[in-house]
Amino acid sequence: MDPLLPDIAPADDPYSFSELPEDDLNASWIALRTHSLHWHPGADLEDLLRRWPLTGEGDPETAAVVTVPSRAVEAADVLSRRGFAPMVVVAARLPGRGRAGRSAVGIRPLAAEDLDVAVELHLETMRFDSLFGMVTARPSSAARLREHIASLLERPEPCGWLAERGGEAVGFLYCDLPGHSDWIASWTSVRPVAYIGLLGVRADSRGQGVGAALVDHAHSVLDEAGVGVTLLHHALPNPLSTPFWYSHGYRPLWTTWQRRPAR
């Protein structure tokens, strides 16, 4: 197993269920009704899947979700034969990894007057990610994203940056620094943890080094702050994000497999 993983203990009950209102921010990232199965080393995954009390036959807003270490290839074999697809990866980067970008764009901290353009760049990225089966752009997504990005501006140190070319914003990145990343810290044994929440580049500016410039800037900030590992989620089927992130020093740590509808 990957040395960056934490200890993974069995759960008293491996099955859980969650339901979200459609206007919740997290409803943009997952189905409204989600069955989750807790995996651990040595688990009889075939048996756990067979006994899973799933609901929602034919309902596209239900999902059955199993997250396993990306190197757990035996689990991948079982899940694929049961109709699950690998959808999302939690990828990890250690300090100093990655490559420097080659772009002439300027990078500056996010400011309050940038809220509209930051929301639009986030929405554009969300709409693109929704093509790959996990993310769902909902009627409330714009309002919830605006609230979330506004909350970033209240943090004591900059955690969001815009890329500009000719005075126009063409890319946006934000991250959760240690102290705001506790929600994902249990996914790794390394401390302290940072999390990149978004990298969005305008469609007509992709492939021109904009994303690389933003990531290089964020990595320099995180490395100087003494971050031990940086995590992020990316859509595994996305032909742009998967090679991009791994060329910048990331490697897959966890893979989320989904079947949607759940039954």
Phi and psi in degrees as a GROMACS rama.xvg file:
@    title "Ramachandran Plot"
@    xaxis  label "Phi"
@    yaxis  label "Psi"
@TYPE xy
-69.312  130.453  ASP-2
-65.6525  -14.1573  PRO-3
-78.8751  -9.48302  LEU-4
-74.7137  150.794  LEU-5
-81.0069  174.637  PRO-6
-66.009  136.71  ASP-7
-117.024  106.53  ILE-8
-97.1932  153.375  ALA-9
-62.4821  152.422  PRO-10
-99.7444  147.89  ALA-11
-58.3975  -40.4454  ASP-12
-128.483  111.96  ASP-13
-74.8275  -7.57295  PRO-14
-108.016  134.823  TYR-15
-141.079  161.927  SER-16
-140.639  137.207  PHE-17
-133.271  149.419  SER-18
-135.621  134.347  GLU-19
-119.878  145.662  LEU-20
-69.6385  151.892  PRO-21
-63.7714  -24.0222  GLU-22
-94.6671  10.7767  ASP-23
-77.6838  142.929  ASP-24
-57.2825  -43.241  LEU-25
-65.8655  -17.2071  ASN-26
-67.4462  -13.9633  ALA-27
-76.2879  -18.4118  SER-28
-104.794  -18.0116  TRP-29
-142.495  169.679  ILE-30
-64.3654  157.498  ALA-31
-66.3825  -31.7941  LEU-32
-124.375  113.253  ARG-33
-123.065  123.054  THR-34
-91.9359  129.36  HIS-35
-121.092  142.357  SER-36
-118.052  127.4  LEU-37
-86.246  119.657  HIS-38
-96.5015  147.036  TRP-39
-145.237  157.843  HIS-40
-57.8688  134.608  PRO-41
87.8743  -4.32716  GLY-42
-66.4689  143.744  ALA-43
-85.6822  87.2167  ASP-44
-64.2738  -37.6375  LEU-45
-56.1605  -45.9911  GLU-46
-69.0748  -41.2477  ASP-47
-61.6089  -41.6484  LEU-48
-66.6158  -37.379  LEU-49
-66.0127  -36.253  ARG-50
-94.115  2.21697  ARG-51
-66.8712  120.204  TRP-52
-81.9755  82.1218  PRO-53
-90.4721  151.971  LEU-54
-126.418  176.417  THR-55
87.529  34.7868  GLY-56
-56.5645  125.579  GLU-57
78.0867  0.985494  GLY-58
-94.5307  111.229  ASP-59
-67.6881  -11.143  PRO-60
-93.8876  16.113  GLU-61
-113.61  147.604  THR-62
-143.185  143.58  ALA-63
-104.65  126.285  ALA-64
-128.749  132.35  VAL-65
-132.454  125.192  VAL-66
-109.89  124.934  THR-67
-131.461  157.282  VAL-68
-56.2365  139.734  PRO-69
-61.3393  -25.2265  SER-70
-88.8685  2.7464  ARG-71
-82.2968  76.0161  ALA-72
-69.1999  -28.611  VAL-73
-65.5865  -39.2081  GLU-74
-64.9126  -38.1937  ALA-75
-60.9068  -39.9399  ALA-76
-62.7323  -45.1129  ASP-77
-63.784  -46.4951  VAL-78
-65.3022  -41.9495  LEU-79
-63.5318  -36.0522  SER-80
-72.4885  -16.667  ARG-81
-97.2799  10.7738  ARG-82
87.3982  12.6277  GLY-83
-89.6638  150.914  PHE-84
-122.527  141.334  ALA-85
-74.3247  120.24  PRO-86
-112.871  -45.7672  MET-87
-133.911  141.308  VAL-88
-117.392  137.289  VAL-89
-91.1882  112.853  VAL-90
-105.066  152.159  ALA-91
-128.388  143.18  ALA-92
-130.025  130.618  ARG-93
-88.529  157.742  LEU-94
-57.2056  142.756  PRO-95
84.6344  -6.30727  GLY-96
-85.6411  153.36  ARG-97
112.097  -177.516  GLY-98
-128.861  154.475  ARG-99
-79.5394  138.401  ALA-100
-79.2239  168.061  GLY-101
-129.534  80.1682  ARG-102
-139.31  146.626  SER-103
-91.4614  5.90955  ALA-104
-70.12  151.715  VAL-105
-91.026  147.86  GLY-106
-119.301  130.247  ILE-107
-143.069  156.799  ARG-108
-63.917  147.817  PRO-109
-63.419  137.526  LEU-110
-123.932  166.061  ALA-111
-58.7025  -35.3314  ALA-112
-72.7652  -7.30763  GLU-113
-92.8107  4.1236  ASP-114
-58.6449  -44.3016  LEU-115
-61.3572  -47.8999  ASP-116
-69.8965  -34.0467  VAL-117
-65.478  -41.4816  ALA-118
-63.4067  -42.7568  VAL-119
-65.039  -40.5683  GLU-120
-65.0714  -38.332  LEU-121
-65.3287  -44.1761  HIS-122
-63.3565  -40.2434  LEU-123
-61.4083  -41.3829  GLU-124
-66.233  -41.0343  THR-125
-62.6904  -42.7345  MET-126
-62.5663  -38.9934  ARG-127
-67.2416  -44.5449  PHE-128
-64.1395  -27.2167  ASP-129
-65.9347  -15.0747  SER-130
-70.8307  -12.7999  LEU-131
-109.377  12.7214  PHE-132
98.3616  -5.05129  GLY-133
-115.338  -44.9333  MET-134
-81.3776  144.388  VAL-135
-132.294  112.851  THR-136
-75.0483  117.136  ALA-137
-109.409  164.623  ARG-138
-56.2032  -29.2263  PRO-139
-90.3541  -3.17244  SER-140
-59.6611  -42.8074  SER-141
-60.3484  -45.1435  ALA-142
-65.4102  -42.4378  ALA-143
-68.0292  -38.3782  ARG-144
-65.3504  -39.1734  LEU-145
-59.8894  -43.8905  ARG-146
-62.3751  -42.763  GLU-147
-67.0119  -45.7277  HIS-148
-66.4776  -37.1543  ILE-149
-60.6177  -36.2998  ALA-150
-66.9788  -28.0527  SER-151
-63.6323  -33.5192  LEU-152
-69.8868  -14.173  LEU-153
-88.8889  -6.35054  GLU-154
-75.7192  153.167  ARG-155
-68.894  -27.5542  PRO-156
-122.96  153.294  GLU-157
-58.589  134.858  PRO-158
-135.579  8.46383  CYS-159
-138.301  142.041  GLY-160
-138.656  145.383  TRP-161
-106.567  143.765  LEU-162
-99.7962  133.021  ALA-163
-124.384  143.143  GLU-164
-134.843  122.732  ARG-165
60.5251  32.6681  GLY-166
78.8627  4.84618  GLY-167
-114.059  134.625  GLU-168
-72.1432  126.111  ALA-169
-122.71  -4.06558  VAL-170
-161.11  157.378  GLY-171
-147.488  133.761  PHE-172
-135.912  139.27  LEU-173
-138.771  158.235  TYR-174
-143.948  160.455  CYS-175
-99.7621  114.976  ASP-176
-78.7389  164.998  LEU-177
-51.4313  137.45  PRO-178
102.994  -27.16  GLY-179
-115.815  0.186227  HIS-180
-108.606  13.3165  SER-181
-58.9657  -29.2044  ASP-182
-62.7126  -22.8425  TRP-183
-116.247  -3.2  ILE-184
-62.3558  -28.1417  ALA-185
-70.0115  -6.86056  SER-186
-81.9265  -3.02763  TRP-187
-144.955  158.81  THR-188
-88.4496  -9.0049  SER-189
-90.5367  146.021  VAL-190
-136.685  153.739  ARG-191
-76.8162  163.323  PRO-192
-112.652  138.959  VAL-193
-120.684  160.692  ALA-194
-137.808  125.772  TYR-195
-87.5224  115.163  ILE-196
-86.0514  -27.2067  GLY-197
-158.909  138.423  LEU-198
-128.445  113.45  LEU-199
-125.093  130.225  GLY-200
-124.772  134.412  VAL-201
-56.4617  141.017  ARG-202
-55.4351  -39.5437  ALA-203
-79.7161  1.30723  ASP-204
-116.941  4.21084  SER-205
-70.5832  150.924  ARG-206
78.5339  12.3108  GLY-207
-117.969  14.8811  GLN-208
87.2635  5.41848  GLY-209
-66.5652  -50.3635  VAL-210
-61.0653  -40.8516  GLY-211
-61.7182  -40.6612  ALA-212
-64.6025  -42.8252  ALA-213
-63.5564  -44.6332  LEU-214
-66.0665  -43.11  VAL-215
-59.4267  -40.895  ASP-216
-64.1418  -47.3615  HIS-217
-61.4084  -42.5604  ALA-218
-61.9517  -38.657  HIS-219
-64.8283  -39.9408  SER-220
-63.851  -45.7445  VAL-221
-68.9433  -40.771  LEU-222
-65.3718  -41.1394  ASP-223
-66.6083  -27.4314  GLU-224
-81.1592  -3.85478  ALA-225
80.576  23.2013  GLY-226
-64.5765  132.772  VAL-227
-81.7484  -33.1542  GLY-228
-154.777  141.577  VAL-229
-111.54  128.962  THR-230
-111.099  157.854  LEU-231
-158.902  160.933  LEU-232
-102.481  141.143  HIS-233
-142.993  152.479  HIS-234
-75.9069  116.454  ALA-235
-60.4632  -38.6174  LEU-236
-73.6177  -10.2508  PRO-237
-69.2073  116.166  ASN-238
-72.3618  -10.152  PRO-239
-94.4588  -46.7144  LEU-240
-74.3024  -36.4802  SER-241
-61.5149  -54.2387  THR-242
-67.2988  -31.3375  PRO-243
-61.5017  -52.9186  PHE-244
-66.0422  -36.007  TRP-245
-74.4499  -24.8923  TYR-246
-73.6669  -13.2884  SER-247
-105.753  24.0793  HIS-248
94.7877  6.42566  GLY-249
-91.5802  157.796  TYR-250
-141.149  151.792  ARG-251
-68.9542  133.567  PRO-252
-112.787  -49.1535  LEU-253
-127.414  146.613  TRP-254
-124.98  128.849  THR-255
-96.9118  122.869  THR-256
-102.387  138.532  TRP-257
-133.1  144.164  GLN-258
-124.611  123.787  ARG-259
-141.604  116.923  ARG-260
-62.0692  161.038  PRO-261
-62.235  -36.8148  ALA-262
